[in-house]
Amino acid sequence: MSERKRPTRADYRHFLEIPTRWGDNDAYAHLNNTVYYSFFDTVVSRFLLASGAIDLKTSAVIGVVVETGCRYLAPISFPDLVTAGLRVTRIGNTSIRYEIGIFRNAEEQASAEGHFIHVYVDRETQARPTPLPQALRDAVAPLLVT
């Protein structure tokens, strides 16, 4: 089995610094695996809110996570500063695949990489996937890598 190359900062299009907290460490003195998923959610949500493509109270569509994953590459622990890199690898009719690199302090190679897929549904019914609004497509288009 061949080892995949560790992602670098150059592989991502948008960045958000996130400080670690004392309580993020687990019994082994590194960040607990669940903290990484919080980083993923934070960088995507902050990007979407700042772009104006999504409003928590009024958007007609909301994104629900239907798939997620993380590959851990090197340990991080408090008091490290994390930078979450964000890119999009697929914009579908009703879904978007976000990929995130987690970088420790000023390191160029990722300490973790992950993804999640949002399927967008009608806010009221939350029953069926709905086409992505143009404003959302426009907001994530600059993050798209091929």
C-alpha positions in Angstrom: 0.0 0.0 0.0 1.5 3.3 -1.0 1.4 6.3 1.3 -0.4 9.4 0.0 1.3 12.8 -0.1 0.5 15.1 2.8 -1.4 18.1 1.7 0.2 21.5 1.9 -1.2 25.0 2.4 -0.9 25.6 -1.4 -3.6 22.9 -1.9 -6.3 25.1 -0.3 -8.0 28.3 -1.3 -9.4 29.8 2.0 -7.9 29.8 5.5 -9.2 30.3 9.1 -7.1 30.4 12.2 -8.6 28.6 15.2 -7.0 28.5 18.6 -6.9 25.2 20.5 -8.2 25.0 24.0 -7.0 23.2 27.0 -10.1 21.0 27.0 -9.4 19.9 23.4 -6.6 17.6 24.6 -7.4 14.0 25.4 -5.8 11.7 27.9 -2.9 11.2 25.5 -2.1 14.9 25.5 -3.1 15.6 21.9 -6.4 16.8 20.4 -9.2 14.4 20.6 -10.5 13.2 17.2 -13.9 14.9 17.7 -12.2 18.3 17.8 -11.1 17.9 14.2 -14.7 17.6 13.1 -15.5 20.8 14.9 -12.7 22.5 13.0 -14.2 21.3 9.7 -17.6 22.5 10.6 -16.3 25.9 11.8 -14.2 26.7 8.7 -17.1 25.8 6.3 -19.8 27.6 8.3 -17.7 30.7 8.9 -16.9 30.9 5.1 -20.6 30.4 4.1 -21.8 33.0 6.6 -19.2 35.6 5.7 -19.9 35.1 2.0 -23.6 35.9 2.6 -24.6 32.8 0.7 -26.2 31.3 3.8 -28.1 33.0 6.6 -28.8 30.9 9.7 -32.3 32.2 10.2 -33.6 33.1 6.7 -32.0 31.0 4.0 -34.5 29.0 2.0 -32.0 26.0 1.9 -29.9 24.5 4.6 -26.9 22.1 4.2 -27.1 18.7 6.0 -24.0 16.6 6.3 -24.4 13.2 4.6 -20.8 12.0 4.6 -17.6 12.9 6.5 -14.1 11.5 7.0 -10.8 12.4 8.5 -7.2 11.2 8.0 -4.9 12.0 10.9 -1.3 12.6 9.8 0.6 14.3 12.8 -0.4 15.2 16.4 -1.6 18.6 17.5 -2.1 19.7 21.1 -3.0 22.7 23.2 -1.6 25.4 23.0 -1.0 25.0 19.2 -2.7 27.4 16.8 -4.6 25.6 14.1 -5.2 26.9 10.6 -8.0 25.2 8.7 -7.6 25.3 4.9 -10.7 24.9 2.8 -11.3 23.9 -0.8 -14.2 22.5 -2.8 -13.7 19.5 -5.0 -17.3 19.1 -6.4 -20.3 21.3 -6.9 -23.2 19.2 -7.8 -26.9 20.0 -8.5 -27.9 19.7 -4.8 -24.6 19.0 -3.0 -21.1 20.3 -2.4 -18.0 18.3 -1.3 -15.8 20.4 1.0 -12.2 19.3 1.8 -10.3 20.7 4.8 -6.6 20.6 5.7 -5.7 21.2 9.4 -2.3 22.8 9.9 -0.4 23.1 13.1 1.1 26.5 13.9 3.1 27.7 10.8 3.7 24.2 9.4 3.3 23.8 5.6 2.2 20.2 5.7 -1.2 19.2 7.0 -1.5 17.4 10.3 -4.9 16.1 9.3 -7.1 16.2 6.2 -10.8 15.6 6.0 -14.0 16.1 4.0 -17.7 16.4 4.3 -20.5 16.6 1.9 -23.4 18.9 2.4 -26.7 18.0 0.6 -28.9 21.1 0.5 -32.6 20.7 1.4 -35.5 23.0 1.7 -35.5 24.6 5.2 -39.2 24.1 5.8 -39.6 20.4 4.8 -36.0 19.2 5.2 -37.3 16.2 3.2 -35.8 16.3 -0.3 -32.6 17.6 -1.8 -33.1 21.0 -3.5 -31.0 22.7 -6.2 -28.2 24.9 -5.0 -29.1 28.6 -5.1 -27.0 30.6 -7.5 -25.6 32.8 -4.7 -24.3 29.6 -3.0 -22.7 28.4 -6.3 -21.1 31.8 -6.8 -19.7 31.8 -3.2 -18.0 28.4 -3.4 -16.8 28.6 -7.0 -13.5 30.3 -6.1 -12.8 27.4 -3.7 -13.1 24.8 -6.5 -10.0 22.8 -7.3 -9.8 20.1 -9.9 
